[in-house]
């Protein structure tokens, strides 16, 4: 084979490596777009978790305040069975607030699991991007060595 034929073959191989690198580059762009969407979901979920945590704390504070104020009313303010009816309503309010707090706590745990899953997914996308970038770098390096 002549020198010109060898050079032409190397140029063709280098062009093929560059084309492969270009294809991988489009995959990097797609993976980066996916990661950006996941990162946005993570930020939104973290905000929701902070807000829900504050809400749960607020519920517990309200429950404590309401409970102590309702129970502090003197028994002499009631006639007959009214005290029992009042105590029943106090227990119902306490129970309802507890149920509401529990439901919010369950939602918080669901959000935290989802956040963990999204963080793992974002990490996988980041590793994919890193791997593709390494492959692109290697292909371009090979192409440059074939050009010389």
DRENKOLMI-385817 format. One record per residue (C-alpha): residue number from 1; residue in one letter; x, y, z. Coordinates in Angstrom, 1 decimal. Example, Ala and Ser with C-alpha at 12.3 -4.5 7.8 and 13.67 -1.06 7.14 Angstrom:
+-----+------+--------+--------+--------+
! pos ! code !      x !      y !      z !
+-----+------+--------+--------+--------+
!   1 !    A !   12.3 !   -4.5 !    7.8 !
!   2 !    S !   13.7 !   -1.1 !    7.1 !
+-----+------+--------+--------+--------+
***
This chain:
+-----+------+--------+--------+--------+
! pos ! code !      x !      y !      z !
+-----+------+--------+--------+--------+
!   1 !    X !    0.0 !    0.0 !    0.0 !
!   2 !    X !    1.3 !    3.4 !   -0.9 !
!   3 !    X !    1.9 !    6.2 !    1.6 !
!   4 !    X !   -1.0 !    8.2 !    0.2 !
!   5 !    X !   -3.4 !    5.2 !    0.5 !
!   6 !    X !   -2.3 !    4.7 !    4.2 !
!   7 !    X !   -2.8 !    8.4 !    4.9 !
!   8 !    X !   -6.2 !    8.4 !    3.3 !
!   9 !    X !   -7.1 !    5.3 !    5.3 !
!  10 !    X !   -6.0 !    7.0 !    8.5 !
!  11 !    X !   -8.0 !   10.1 !    7.6 !
!  12 !    X !  -11.0 !    8.0 !    7.0 !
!  13 !    X !  -10.5 !    6.2 !   10.3 !
!  14 !    X !  -10.0 !    9.6 !   12.1 !
!  15 !    X !  -13.2 !   10.9 !   10.5 !
!  16 !    X !  -15.1 !    7.8 !   11.7 !
!  17 !    X !  -13.8 !    8.4 !   15.3 !
!  18 !    X !  -14.9 !   12.0 !   15.1 !
!  19 !    X !  -18.3 !   11.0 !   13.9 !
!  20 !    X !  -18.6 !    8.5 !   16.7 !
!  21 !    X !  -17.5 !   11.2 !   19.2 !
!  22 !    X !  -20.2 !   13.5 !   17.7 !
!  23 !    X !  -22.8 !   10.9 !   18.2 !
!  24 !    X !  -21.7 !   10.4 !   21.8 !
!  25 !    X !  -21.8 !   14.2 !   22.3 !
!  26 !    X !  -25.5 !   14.2 !   21.4 !
!  27 !    X !  -26.0 !   11.5 !   24.0 !
!  28 !    X !  -24.3 !   13.7 !   26.5 !
!  29 !    X !  -26.6 !   16.5 !   25.7 !
!  30 !    X !  -29.6 !   14.3 !   26.1 !
!  31 !    X !  -28.3 !   12.9 !   29.4 !
!  32 !    X !  -27.5 !   16.5 !   30.6 !
!  33 !    X !  -31.1 !   17.6 !   29.8 !
!  34 !    X !  -32.5 !   14.6 !   31.7 !
!  35 !    X !  -30.2 !   15.4 !   34.7 !
!  36 !    X !  -31.3 !   19.1 !   34.6 !
!  37 !    X !  -34.9 !   18.0 !   34.8 !
!  38 !    X !  -34.2 !   15.6 !   37.7 !
!  39 !    X !  -32.2 !   18.4 !   39.5 !
!  40 !    X !  -35.2 !   20.7 !   39.1 !
!  41 !    X !  -37.6 !   18.1 !   40.6 !
!  42 !    X !  -35.1 !   17.6 !   43.5 !
!  43 !    X !  -35.1 !   21.3 !   44.2 !
!  44 !    X !  -38.9 !   21.4 !   44.2 !
!  45 !    X !  -39.2 !   18.3 !   46.4 !
!  46 !    X !  -36.7 !   19.7 !   48.9 !
!  47 !    X !  -38.7 !   22.9 !   49.1 !
!  48 !    X !  -41.9 !   20.9 !   49.6 !
!  49 !    X !  -40.2 !   18.8 !   52.3 !
!  50 !    X !  -39.1 !   22.0 !   54.1 !
!  51 !    X !  -42.6 !   23.5 !   54.0 !
!  52 !    X !  -44.2 !   20.2 !   55.1 !
!  53 !    X !  -41.8 !   19.9 !   58.0 !
!  54 !    X !  -42.7 !   23.4 !   59.1 !
!  55 !    X !  -46.4 !   22.6 !   58.8 !
!  56 !    X !  -45.9 !   19.5 !   60.9 !
!  57 !    X !  -44.1 !   21.5 !   63.6 !
!  58 !    X !  -46.9 !   24.1 !   63.5 !
!  59 !    X !  -49.5 !   21.4 !   63.9 !
!  60 !    X !  -47.8 !   20.0 !   67.0 !
!  61 !    X !  -47.4 !   23.4 !   68.5 !
!  62 !    X !  -51.1 !   24.2 !   67.8 !
!  63 !    X !  -52.1 !   20.8 !   69.3 !
!  64 !    X !  -50.1 !   21.5 !   72.4 !
!  65 !    X !  -51.5 !   25.1 !   72.8 !
!  66 !    X !  -55.1 !   24.1 !   72.1 !
!  67 !    X !  -54.9 !   21.1 !   74.4 !
!  68 !    X !  -53.5 !   23.0 !   77.3 !
!  69 !    X !  -55.9 !   25.9 !   76.9 !
!  70 !    X !  -58.9 !   23.7 !   76.6 !
!  71 !    X !  -57.9 !   21.5 !   79.6 !
!  72 !    X !  -57.2 !   24.6 !   81.7 !
!  73 !    X !  -60.9 !   25.6 !   82.0 !
!  74 !    X !  -62.1 !   25.0 !   85.5 !
!  75 !    X !  -64.7 !   22.4 !   86.3 !
!  76 !    X !  -66.8 !   24.9 !   88.2 !
!  77 !    X !  -67.6 !   26.6 !   84.9 !
!  78 !    X !  -69.8 !   23.6 !   84.0 !
!  79 !    X !  -73.1 !   22.4 !   85.2 !
!  80 !    X !  -74.3 !   18.8 !   85.1 !
!  81 !    X !  -72.9 !   16.6 !   82.4 !
!  82 !    X !  -71.6 !   19.5 !   80.4 !
!  83 !    X !  -68.0 !   18.9 !   81.6 !
!  84 !    X !  -68.1 !   15.3 !   80.2 !
!  85 !    X !  -69.4 !   16.6 !   76.9 !
!  86 !    X !  -66.7 !   19.3 !   76.8 !
!  87 !    X !  -64.0 !   16.8 !   77.7 !
!  88 !    X !  -65.2 !   14.6 !   74.9 !
!  89 !    X !  -64.9 !   17.4 !   72.4 !
!  90 !    X !  -61.4 !   18.3 !   73.7 !
!  91 !    X !  -60.4 !   14.7 !   73.1 !
!  92 !    X !  -61.9 !   14.8 !   69.6 !
!  93 !    X !  -60.0 !   18.0 !   68.7 !
!  94 !    X !  -56.8 !   16.4 !   70.1 !
!  95 !    X !  -57.5 !   13.2 !   68.1 !
!  96 !    X !  -58.2 !   15.1 !   64.9 !
!  97 !    X !  -55.0 !   17.1 !   65.2 !
!  98 !    X !  -53.0 !   14.0 !   65.8 !
!  99 !    X !  -54.5 !   12.3 !   62.8 !
! 100 !    X !  -53.7 !   15.3 !   60.6 !
! 101 !    X !  -50.2 !   15.4 !   61.9 !
! 102 !    X !  -49.8 !   11.7 !   61.3 !
! 103 !    X !  -51.0 !   12.0 !   57.7 !
! 104 !    X !  -48.6 !   14.9 !   57.1 !
! 105 !    X !  -45.8 !   12.8 !   58.6 !
! 106 !    X !  -46.6 !    9.9 !   56.2 !
! 107 !    X !  -46.6 !   12.4 !   53.3 !
! 108 !    X !  -43.2 !   13.7 !   54.5 !
! 109 !    X !  -41.8 !   10.2 !   54.5 !
! 110 !    X !  -43.2 !    9.6 !   51.0 !
! 111 !    X !  -41.5 !   12.8 !   49.8 !
! 112 !    X !  -38.2 !   11.8 !   51.4 !
! 113 !    X !  -38.3 !    8.4 !   49.7 !
! 114 !    X !  -39.0 !   10.1 !   46.4 !
! 115 !    X !  -36.2 !   12.6 !   47.0 !
! 116 !    X !  -33.8 !    9.7 !   47.7 !
! 117 !    X !  -34.8 !    8.0 !   44.5 !
! 118 !    X !  -34.4 !   11.2 !   42.5 !
! 119 !    X !  -30.9 !   11.8 !   44.0 !
! 120 !    X !  -29.9 !    8.3 !   43.0 !
! 121 !    X !  -31.2 !    8.9 !   39.5 !
! 122 !    X !  -29.3 !   12.2 !   39.2 !
! 123 !    X !  -26.1 !   10.4 !   40.3 !
! 124 !    X !  -26.6 !    7.8 !   37.6 !
! 125 !    X !  -27.1 !   10.4 !   35.0 !
! 126 !    X !  -23.9 !   12.2 !   36.2 !
! 127 !    X !  -22.0 !    9.0 !   35.9 !
! 128 !    X !  -23.3 !    8.4 !   32.4 !
! 129 !    X !  -22.3 !   11.9 !   31.4 !
! 130 !    X !  -18.8 !   11.4 !   32.9 !
! 131 !    X !  -18.4 !    8.1 !   31.1 !
! 132 !    X !  -19.6 !    9.5 !   27.8 !
! 133 !    X !  -17.2 !   12.4 !   28.1 !
! 134 !    X !  -14.3 !   10.1 !   28.8 !
! 135 !    X !  -15.2 !    8.0 !   25.7 !
! 136 !    X !  -15.5 !   11.2 !   23.6 !
! 137 !    X !  -12.1 !   12.4 !   24.8 !
! 138 !    X !  -10.5 !    9.0 !   24.0 !
! 139 !    X !  -12.1 !    9.0 !   20.5 !
! 140 !    X !  -10.9 !   12.5 !   19.7 !
! 141 !    X !   -7.4 !   11.6 !   21.0 !
! 142 !    X !   -7.3 !    8.6 !   18.7 !
! 143 !    X !   -8.5 !   10.8 !   15.8 !
! 144 !    X !   -5.8 !   13.3 !   16.5 !
! 145 !    X !   -3.1 !   10.6 !   16.6 !
! 146 !    X !   -4.4 !    9.2 !   13.3 !
! 147 !    X !   -4.2 !   12.7 !   11.7 !
! 148 !    X !   -0.5 !   13.1 !   12.6 !
+-----+------+--------+--------+--------+
***
